């Protein structure tokens, strides 16, 4: 990595700078949409079950889109797929304006589903092209900055989204979200690498064209053949057992438990984002110095911290204490996420990256869907605090399963696939 750290990467790498610029604007817009949709659902219906329904619509869409996205990203031009995803999301985002009047809750379900159906084509594509646009010595920094940016925009977008909806209404939030996708598509269109962005060089046979499911299951077999890659996928599942409920609980805690309205929802999401930022910075500092054994121990510690702090968030007697504990909880998640993604970038072969990243995203959303459904149903029968405590315990259980697998020797380090050892394990100054 260059000695300039994050700023050095942005100055010297035109491709990454373009990707990063689009990411900043589009993800701020995403969080404007999130706050506006959740607040609108509660304002028009007063039911946490409706919020759960919106989130379930998103989860089902991602679950359906994930396998398709993975196959297409590994057989077609990843850059073009990302641009098409942005353009589709821009068209859908502007449609939320028609869902603002009361009595049109069905449109929130439909549009949320369509928006998220297009999402894996972009998010998994961005992960898959990262090794193509980051040079030797930059990959660790690029991975850290991509995730740090994701969580920084979560923070800014949540704070600004809550304030914007409160001050200017829902229409402004939806218009900004649509414009942000157009900007992202423009930025991605600027990417250029000599080798291009297509994973498979050979022409597709007729058999492969008509049997995409075979390619997807081939990706599953590839993941299963590497206990580490498979285990990282299951970590996402473990987090989502409680993380799905969190998507609903943040709205309920902001609106009902602490009675802070849309700005209260935004502040909770914002403080969660601050925790994620801090965690990403910690992971960027410690990652290059961790041995493989140290990395595996760190993942267990992260999930103990995450789950325990989430239980404390759910039971916090004051709003300030709740914000502190949700920040600590999300810091643990961030450290785990950055370190796990670094391992995937080191060990997943180029031709399988689209399928691996989209599969993990699909598993994550499938589990979140079940978690959200249960939390949404429970929200009409029990207190949000009880739901939150259970969700925290479920997420913390991830540490036990990962720790046991590590203790039993079931998580050996696989061979490198497509990168050199120093492409990820590098030092640098995380100046921003």
N, C-alpha and C positions, 0 to 999 in steps of 0.2 A: 504494500500500500504506500502511496505517496505520503511524505511527511506532513503534508498540509491537511491530512485527515478529511473530514467531510467537505470542508470548503475547497481543499485541494482537488478532491474528486469532481466537484461541481465545476471548478474552473477548467480542468484539463480534459474532461470526458464529455464531448458534445452530446453523444447519444444518451448518456445517463442524465445529463442536465435536462434534456428535452423530456425524457420520461418522468423525471422528478417534478418538473414544472407542471406537467399535466396532472400528475398525482396530487399535488398540493391543492390545485383549484377544484378538481373533480371530487376529491374526498371531503373537502369543506362543504361542497354542495350536497354530497351524500348525507352529511349529518344535519344540514338544514332540513332535508327531506325527512330524515328520521324523526327529529323533534316535532316537525309540523304534523306528520302523519299520526304519531302517537298521541299528541295533544289534541288533534282534531277528532280522533276516534273517541277519546275520553270526553271531550266537550260535547260531542253530538249524542253520545249514548250513555256515558257515565259507567260503563262496564269494562272491567279488566278483561273479561272474556273476549270482547271485541278486539282489544289490543293483541290478545293471544291469537285470535283469528287472522289478523293481519300478518303477524309473525309466522304463523303456520303456512299461510299462503306463500310467503317468501321461502320458507323451508322446503315446501313441496316442489316449488319451481327449481330451486337449486339442486334438489335431489334428482329431478328429471334431467336437468341440463348438464349436470356434472359429467356423466359418462359420455355424452355427446361431445361436450367441449374437449374432454381429454383426448378422444380419438381424433377429432379434427385438428387440434393443436399439434398432434404428433404426425399428421400426414399432410398438412397444408401450411401456407405462409402465416406464421403466428402474428406478424405485424398487421396484416390485412384483417385477420379475424378480430383483433383488438379494436381496430378502427370501426368495423361494422358493429361491434358490441357497443361502442360509445354512441354511435349515431342512433342505434335502436333505443338506447336508454334515454337519449335526449328527447326523442319523440314521445316516449312513454311518460317521462318526467313532467312535461308540460301538461299532459292530460290530467294530472292530479287537481288542476284548477277546477275541473268539472265535478270533483268529488267534495268540494267544500260545503255546499248546502246540506242541511240536515236531511236525512232520509236517503242518502246515496252511499251508505256504508258499503254496499256491494262493490262500488267502484274502487274503494280503498283496497279491498281484497284482490280484485282483478288487476289493477295497475301495479300493486305491490308485487304480485306474482310475476307479471311480465317484466318488471324492472329487474327482479332478481334472476329470472331465467337467463337474461343476457349477461349477468354479472360474471359467472365462472369463465366465460370465454375471454374476458379481459383479465381478471385477477390471476387465474392460472396461467394465462399467456404471459403476463408480466413476470411471474416467477420463473417461467420456463426460459424466457429470453435473457434473464439477468446474466448468466454466464457468457452470453454472446456479446453483450454490450459493455461488460466490465472486463478490463484487461487483467493480466497476471498481477497479483499483488493488490488488486482493487476489490476483489469479490467480497471479502469479509466486511469492508467498509460499505460497499454498495448494499449488501444484505442488511446491515445494521441501520443504515440511513433510510432504506426503504421502509422498514418496519417502524423506525423512530418517526418518520414523516407520517405514516399511517396513523399513529397514535397522537402525534401533535395536531394533525388536522381533526382528529376526533375531539380533542380538547377544544380547539378554537371553534370548530363547527358547532359543537354542543353549546358552548357559552354564547356564541354569536347567534346560533339558530334559535335558542330559547329567547334571547333578547329581541331578535328580529320578529319572531312570531308575536310576542307580546306587544311590540311597538308598531309594527307595520302590517301584521296580519299574515295569513297563510299564502296568499297569492305570490307575494314577493319571494318567499322561500322556494316555492316550486319553480318560478321563473329562473331564479339563480341556479338551481340544481340543473335545469335543462341546459342553460348556457355553459355550465361547467363541463358538461359532457362534450359539447362542441369544441371547447378549448382543448380538452384532453385528446380528442381525435386529431386535431391539428398538430399537437405536439408529437403524437405517435407517428404521424405521417412523415415527420422529419428524420426518423431513425434510418441510418444507413450502416450496413456492415458488408464487407466484401463477400462473405460466404452466404449472405442472405439469412432469412428467418424460417426456412423450411427445414423440418427435422429429417424427413426421409428423402433421400436423393433419387432412389430408384422409382420408376414408374409403378403406379399401383396396378396390380392385376385385377381382372374382373372379379375374381374370388374375394379379394380384399375390399373392393368397392362395395360389394353387395353383402359383405359379412362384417360390418363394423363391430358387432358385438364380440366377434372372435378377437379383434384387436384389443377391445376393452378387457376381456377376461385374460388375455395375454399379459396385460398390465397388472392385473390382480395377482397372477401367478408370479410375476417378477417381484412384486412387493412381498409376497409370502415367502419367496426364496431367500429373502434377507430379513432375519429376525429384527435387526435394528430399524430398518425402514418400516416394517410392519408394526413394530412397537411404537414408533413415533406416530403412526396413524392412529393407534389405539389410545395414545395419550390425548389426542384431540377428542376422541370419543369420551374419555374420562372427564375431561374438562367440561364438555358439552352437557353431561348429565345434570350439572348444576348451572352451567353457563346459559342454557336455554331459558331457564326460569328467570335469570337475571335480566333478560331482555324485557320481560314484563314487569319485574319488580322495580326497576329503576323508575318507570312511569308511575307505578302505584305509590312508591315511597315519596316521590316528588309531589304528586297530586293529592294523595289521601293521607299518608302517614304523617308527613310534615306540612301538608297543606300550603305548598309554595307555588302551585300552578306551573305553567309551561317553563318559566325561568328556573323553578326548582328542579324539574326534570333535566333541563340543560346543565345545571350546576353539578348534579350528581354524575351525569355522563362526562362532564368536563373534568371533574376530580378523578374519575376513573381514568380518563385520558392522561392526566398528570402522572398518575401512578405508572401507567404504561410507558410514558416517556422516561421516567426515572429508571424503570426496569431495563429499558432498551440501552440506556447509557451505561448501566452497570454491566449488562451482558457484553456490550462492545468493549469495555475495559478488560473484563475478566476472560472473555472467550479465548483470545490468543494464548493465554497462560495456562489454560486448563488441559490436563491430560485427558485421554478418553475416559479413564476410570473416574476422574474428577468431574467430568461432564455428566456422567450418569448419576453420580451422587447428588450433584447440584439439582438435577431435575426432580428428584424425590423431595429435597428441601424446599424447592420452589412451590410444590403443590401442598405441602404442609402449611407453609406461610399463606398461600392463596386461600385455601379452604378455611383455615382458622380465622383469618382476618375477615372473610366473608360472613362467617357466623357472627363475629363481633359487630359487623356492619348491620346485620339484620336485627340485632338486639340493642343497638346503640340507643341510649336514652335521649340524646340530643342530635340535632341536625349536624352540628360541627363534628361531633364524634363519628357520625355515620360517614361523613365525607373523608375523614382521616382514614378510617378502616377500609373504605372501598379503594382508596388510593394505594394502600399497602397491599391489598389483595391483588390488584391489577399489576402491581410491580412484579409480584411473583410470577404471574402469567407471562409478562413480557420477557423476563429473563429466560424462561423455558422456551418461549416461541423463537426468540433469536437464536438460541443455541441449537434447537432442533432443526431449524431451517438451514443453519450452517452445515449441519451433518448431512442433510438431504442434498444440498448443493455439492458436497464433496463426493457423495457415494451413489447418487442416482445417475444412470446413464442418460446421455443427451436425448436419445430416441424415446425414452420413457418419461421424461420430465412432465410433459403435459398431462399424461394419464396419472402419474403419481400425485401431482399437486391437486388435480381436479378430484381424484378419488378421496384424498384426505379431506378436501373441502366438502365433498358429498357426505362422507361419514359424519363429519362434524355437524352438518345441517340436519341429517337424518336423526341424530341423537338429540339435537336441540329441538327438533320438531316434537319429539315425544316429551321432552322436558317442558317445553312451552305449553303443550296441550294439558299436561297434568297441572302445571302451575296456574294456567288460565282457569281451569275448572275449579281448582282449589281456592282461587282468589274470591270466588263467590260464596265460599263456605267456611273459610278460615282466615286468620289474619296474615297479612303480608310478612310479618316478622317470623311467624312459624314456617312459612314457605321458604323464606330466606335462610333460616338456620338449617333446614333439611338440605337445601341446595348446596350450602357450604360444606356440609359433611360429605355429600356425594362427590363434590369436586376434590376434596381432600383425600378421598379414598384412592384416587389415582396414584398418590405417592406410595401407598401400600403395594399395589399391584406392580408398579414399575420397580420398586425396591426389591420385591420378592423375585422378580424375573432377573434382576441384576445379581442378586445374591446366589441364585441358582446357576448363574453362568449362561443364561439364555440370550444375552445381548452382546455377542462378540462384535468387534469392529469389522465391517466388511471391507473388501478391497476398494481402493479408489476407482472411480469410474468417470473418466473424462476430464479430471482436473489434476493438477500437481498438488502436493501437500501444502506448499506455501501459498496457494491461491486463496485459501480460507484462513489458515492459521498464520496471521500476520499481525504486526503491531502498528499502532497509529495513534494520532492525537484526535480525539472526537470533538474538535472545536466546531461549534456551530455559529 
